[in-house]
């Protein structure tokens, strides 16, 4: 450390001469000292005021819910997550993500450009904010309509469906309906709820070639007697749908950025146009998304980066055998899982790997779960504590809690989960942006429809009546491997009765066998979990449920109806599963679906005893 040399009384004579010279040069030491004091105090004051302003803003942000909104309890799994976080930091994952470095997902030269061309979602929110005036005008113009019907599947419909269910009808704006099924009863139900002359129809398809969507368009085009000004299109530039829209004088055409895959398109026109029309402040939602993007920036370390960190947990725990990401949602955002389910399943379920999203499964007691779960609880700031979630934490299950200030924070959550899913895919070593097995069921459906055109009837498929399904379900469950999941695939009309039956079946299977359960309505789920079923881990147990439609709707310009199309889709998917030797049971509800559901529920409960 040393000692300070005494220097105060050194060279005193020299100092006196210098002071005399300064005075002769008309330089006042007193004035200079005073000036330095004033400047120093001023600089300190400004610095202090800046500090107070920063503290005031931080205080305001915390009170507004902008403080830490992510809590977690990982227990004994914390060390493996910490190791993964450190690895991602060492591998420079945040910077490479934002640099659109495709080697994060694949080292194959042939795939690099393909992946790079699908990363437009990273900055789409910022680009969409440049169109704020367009969304404001759209909300105003939309008031001329009583209803808006979104015709779309998968990534084109799930975000609008979440917005519709979350925000509900907004006074002074049209009511949004989402049609993403070929079930004739559902199509007729939507038709009965709208005033056809004052309804706007949005035809949404990235490729512009989606069979279900073009069939919906053909039906409602005929219903409106070809009034193009009642239609809008959202699609990629240069698609067949864009051409169709121009030829038929659609009121609006929204060419979406082509470098975004369907499931990553929530913050593009696909999610924002329906949201704006129904009266949601989508500009504020985009602001929340850019706020989250800044939190996930390349300069933010992995441990403090909400999107990359969540992806680290999902990816690492999946490799540890906990690949069932189980979503628990506040009633205020109950359907957010619809969108997350597709994002995770279609992005990660391939090459025999994958994360299985568990959405809508009734919440149970800790003893009802196995060791293959990661729980993510989505809540809002005003929700009371969830005792069931607290019980899971206490029991040692890994639980992540994400808190939203309000419903508009969905904008930020869309972005967080997109980052997380992309990073999880990187950890699993797969391309998170393709869907290699989705086309397969579509091709099978085309073959089935070709048979129908030739023979005038659909090919037969082995099935069992709901009332006699006990043995079949028991046999299906007996094939469960470690880490299995039970998938209900219902090509039926969605009703309160079907929802209650599915919940009861899922609960029975989960509680008695400790098997995770998923559920989806066909053909909607083909654009969501269908990729995971066929390309993911071979641990699925598949229960396909069909019904005899009492009502039907013709598809203009086609030799088959919506009912035939739906049945063909179920048969095509069945062929896809059986060709892979995956365990599947096909059950028919018969001509009385309500009675069929009751019988199937009873059979399932008996089968798991």
Buried (B, 14 or more C-beta within 10 A) or exposed (E): EEEEEEEEEEEEEEEEEEEEEEEEEEEEEEEEEEEEEEEEEEEEEEEEEEEEEEEEEEEEEEEEBEEEBBEBBBEEBEEBBBEBBEBBBEEBBBEBBBBBBBEBBBEEEEBBEBBBBBBBBBBBBEEBBEBEEBBBEBBEBBEEBBBBBBBBBBBBBBBBBBBBBBBEEBEEBBBBBBBBBBBBBBBBBBBEEBEBEEBBBBBBBBEBEBBBBBBBBBBBBEBBEEBBEBBBBBBBEEBBBBEBBEEBEBBBBBBBBBBBBBBBBBBBBBBBBBBBBBBBBBBEBBBBBBBBBEBBBBEBEBBEBBBBBBBBBBBBBBBBEBBBBBBBBBEBBBBBBBBBBBBBBBBBBBBEBBBBBBBBBEBBEEEBBBEBBBBBBBBBEEBEEBEEBBBBBEEBBBBBBBBBBBBBBBBBBBBBBBBBBBBBBBBBEBBBBBBEBBEBBBEBBEBBBEBBEEEEEBEEBEBBBBBEBBEBBBEBBEEBEEBBBBBBBBBBBBBEBBBEBBBBBBBBBBBBBBBBBBBBBBBBBBBBBBBBBBBBBEBBBBBBBBBEBEEBBBBEEBEBBBBBBBBBBBBBBBBBBBEBEBBBBBBBBBEBBBBBBBBBBBBBBBBBE
